[in-house]
């Protein structure tokens, strides 16, 4: 895994952990959280390709959506 992908997944893990804590849901196991973060980043990359935006702006938008819920 490349450095940038690793950083994207680390950011996604922090966002997901924040969301779990905010909604008072226990955090899943580290392995499960990393898998969810990987899917989060994969989705961000797919959306970025479809819309022609960069991945970080997509991840910011996805995080905003999580905050609104």
Secondary structure, 3 states (H helix, E strand, C coil): CCHHHHHHHHHHHHHHHHHHHHCCCCCCCHHHHHHHHHHHHHHHHHHHHHHCCCHHHHHHHHHHHHHHC
